Amino acid sequence: TGQLSYQQSKETQRARRKLQRQVDRLENQMGELETKQAAIEAEMAKPEIAVDIAQLTDLQKKLDALKAQSEDVELQWTEAAEALETFDQENQ
């Protein structure tokens, strides 16, 4: 059983690392999306852009798409973080 418990321990550690990597990857994605949104919002705030309806509309579409993507990634992150928390509670 010593070998079995060692193997189980290794598998548990590997499973936890996989969950942690998923959480970390999603956190990075959220940060990147926030940066892109901020850049578009800054562009939209420029006076020369604010008067160009076509360019403003294009930027708004991009911003809307980024916000939708952010919501999706945030939902995935919430699920992954909850899975990691549950995993930790079950494997204490």
C-alpha positions as CSV (number, residue, x, y, z in Angstrom):
1,T,0.0,0.0,0.0
2,G,3.0,2.3,0.5
3,Q,3.6,2.3,-3.3
4,L,-0.1,2.8,-4.0
5,S,-0.5,5.7,-1.7
6,Y,2.7,7.3,-3.2
7,Q,1.2,6.8,-6.6
8,Q,-2.1,8.3,-5.5
9,S,-0.3,11.2,-4.0
10,K,1.5,11.9,-7.2
11,E,-1.7,11.7,-9.2
12,T,-3.4,14.0,-6.8
13,Q,-0.6,16.5,-7.1
14,R,-0.7,16.3,-10.9
15,A,-4.4,16.8,-10.9
16,R,-4.1,19.9,-8.6
17,R,-1.4,21.4,-10.8
18,K,-3.6,21.0,-13.9
19,L,-6.4,22.8,-12.1
20,Q,-4.1,25.5,-10.9
21,R,-2.6,26.0,-14.4
22,Q,-6.1,26.4,-15.8
23,V,-7.0,29.1,-13.2
24,D,-3.7,30.9,-13.9
25,R,-4.2,30.8,-17.6
26,L,-7.7,32.2,-17.3
27,E,-6.5,34.9,-15.0
28,N,-3.9,35.9,-17.6
29,Q,-6.6,35.9,-20.3
30,M,-8.7,38.2,-18.2
31,G,-5.8,40.6,-17.7
32,E,-5.1,40.7,-21.4
33,L,-8.7,41.3,-22.3
34,E,-8.9,44.2,-19.7
35,T,-5.8,45.7,-21.3
36,K,-7.3,45.5,-24.8
37,Q,-10.6,47.0,-23.5
38,A,-8.7,49.9,-21.9
39,A,-6.8,50.6,-25.1
40,I,-10.0,50.7,-27.1
41,E,-11.7,53.0,-24.6
42,A,-8.7,55.3,-24.6
43,E,-8.8,55.4,-28.4
44,M,-12.5,56.1,-28.3
45,A,-11.9,59.0,-26.0
46,K,-9.6,60.8,-28.4
47,P,-11.3,63.9,-29.8
48,E,-10.4,63.0,-33.5
49,I,-12.0,59.6,-33.0
50,A,-15.1,60.9,-31.1
51,V,-16.2,62.8,-34.1
52,D,-15.6,60.0,-36.6
53,I,-18.9,58.0,-36.3
54,A,-17.7,55.1,-38.6
55,Q,-14.5,54.6,-36.6
56,L,-16.3,55.0,-33.3
57,T,-18.9,52.4,-34.4
58,D,-16.1,50.0,-35.4
59,L,-14.3,50.5,-32.0
60,Q,-17.6,50.0,-30.1
61,K,-18.2,46.7,-31.9
62,K,-14.7,45.6,-31.0
63,L,-15.2,46.7,-27.4
64,D,-18.6,44.8,-27.2
65,A,-16.9,41.7,-28.5
66,L,-14.1,42.0,-26.0
67,K,-16.6,42.5,-23.1
68,A,-18.5,39.4,-24.2
69,Q,-15.3,37.4,-24.3
70,S,-14.3,38.7,-20.9
71,E,-17.6,37.6,-19.4
72,D,-17.1,34.1,-20.9
73,V,-13.5,33.9,-19.6
74,E,-14.6,35.2,-16.2
75,L,-17.3,32.5,-16.0
76,Q,-14.7,29.8,-16.9
77,W,-12.4,31.2,-14.3
78,T,-15.1,31.1,-11.6
79,E,-15.8,27.5,-12.5
80,A,-12.1,26.5,-12.5
81,A,-11.5,28.3,-9.2
82,E,-14.4,26.6,-7.6
83,A,-13.2,23.2,-8.9
84,L,-9.8,23.9,-7.5
85,E,-11.3,24.9,-4.1
86,T,-13.5,21.8,-4.1
87,F,-10.5,19.6,-5.0
88,D,-8.4,21.1,-2.1
89,Q,-11.2,20.5,0.3
90,E,-11.7,16.9,-0.8
91,N,-7.9,16.2,-0.7
92,Q,-6.9,17.6,2.6
